[in-house]
Amino acid sequence: MNILITGCAGFIGFHSTLKFLNEGYKVIGIDNLNNYYSPKLKNNRLKYIKNKFKNNFKFYRLDLEDYSEIKKVYKYYKIGTVLHLGAQAGVRYSIENPEVYIKSNINGFYNIIELSRLNKIKNFLYASSSSVYGNNRTYPLNEDFNTDNPLSLYAASKKTNELIASSYFNIFKFKSVGLRFFTVYGPFGRPDMIIYKLFESIYFKTKINIYNNGNHFRDFTFVDDVTEYIYRLLKNRSKLKNGAEILNVGCGNSISLKKIIQLVEKITKSKLKYKLVDMQLGDVIKTHSDTSKIKQITKYKAKYNYVEGINIFHEWFKSYHKI
Ligand SMILES: NC(=O)c1ccc[n+]([C@@H]2O[C@H](COP(=O)([O-])OP(=O)(O)OC[C@H]3O[C@@H](n4cnc5c(N)ncnc54)[C@H](O)[C@@H]3O)[C@@H](O)[C@H]2O)c1
């Protein structure tokens, strides 16, 4: 069983690679190891995978834009499943750097879905995002809600992926599953995201801005729940009703940022020094996923609440930074 995972050196890609290797798959991974955040962290993730699994993992440093090189990877391996996670992430970065979102998230997505179609890939799953919901004010956010009003180019690029996937089913009958991830966190997590930043600020005294004066709410989803959902989706693919399926991948609880700050202060026994700032352009105020669809298909319910998950992250953070 061969699975191609793009963005395998990224946060969710790393955990997905480990999950599928653990389940006996051979993983072919692609990533360009860009410097949006620490390439050292990306390399350390790759080292961790290679140390744990001597065989069954093959890595290619390639850009999603490089159609002809990626085509060779598809030709060389008999791939049954593609998990497309490689993308330029981040809402705020998309305001300053719009071009890379078009290149990596739209052109890159086209390359992967087109090669997957041409190579008759049986299972094609790709990362969308909760950001496609924009400022929908009815909670929990349901897959059937209107998503025509993205607040950032990042959200627009993810919505574009969903539309392209839908057209590929309509034209070519090429099936896909779009995964709308909700604020994923956990060990080896992303340094540009809030949970990492809070601990970094506590231990390394880095400056931190708390946007929207701390009045944000997020559906924090622990990464092991995410990989479990992805794995089970593959196992239960016959239960998917739509050719171009869209699913929320969340925990199903919305937690305020203020509560997260209190928890971090409690478990580190420290007081956080932060600057309260206004809402940033592109940000959504609240996310809260309706997870009934994915729960029903996978017969799984996210099992980590934010207190457990953040404690696990804290232990990893201390050991990774030798604190
Ligand atoms: N982490 C979250 O909370 C979250 C939420 C919603 C959606 N997502 C989506 O899930 C996916 C994985 O997110 P993540 O948190 O692991 O992000 P990440 O940035 O850690 O991982 C993405 C990986 O893709 C690679 N990449 C980017 N552009 C590339 C290109 N042009 N060619 C090759 N590789 C490239 C990066 O080097 C990185 O390692 C992304 O598509 C992201 O948009 C994540």
The ligand as an ORCA input file, in Angstrom:
! r2SCAN-3c Opt
* xyz 0 1
  N      -2.640     23.495     11.038
  C      -3.889     23.960     10.924
  O      -4.515     24.342     11.906
  C      -4.577     23.998      9.582
  C      -5.894     24.502      9.536
  C      -6.552     24.539      8.311
  C      -5.945     24.066      7.167
  N      -4.660     23.602      7.232
  C      -4.050     23.114      5.985
  O      -3.517     21.823      6.218
  C      -2.332     21.634      5.451
  C      -1.175     21.289      6.360
  O      -1.010     22.342      7.296
  P       0.164     22.382      8.363
  O      -0.382     23.023      9.579
  O       0.808     21.066      8.442
  O       1.114     23.453      7.656
  P       2.696     23.404      7.418
  O       3.075     24.745      6.891
  O       3.373     22.924      8.641
  O       2.837     22.311      6.284
  C       2.757     22.576      4.913
  C       3.998     22.008      4.249
  O       3.888     22.228      2.852
  C       5.156     22.608      2.354
  N       4.954     23.441      1.158
  C       4.409     24.675      1.079
  N       4.438     25.124     -0.187
  C       5.004     24.137     -0.936
  C       5.319     24.013     -2.308
  N       5.071     24.990     -3.173
  N       5.906     22.873     -2.713
  C       6.178     21.859     -1.855
  N       5.907     21.929     -0.539
  C       5.328     23.063     -0.086
  C       5.820     23.400      3.470
  O       7.231     23.378      3.395
  C       5.299     22.682      4.708
  O       6.230     21.738      5.191
  C      -2.134     22.927      4.668
  O      -2.736     22.764      3.414
  C      -2.904     23.953      5.473
  O      -3.322     25.037      4.682
  C      -3.974     23.551      8.412
*
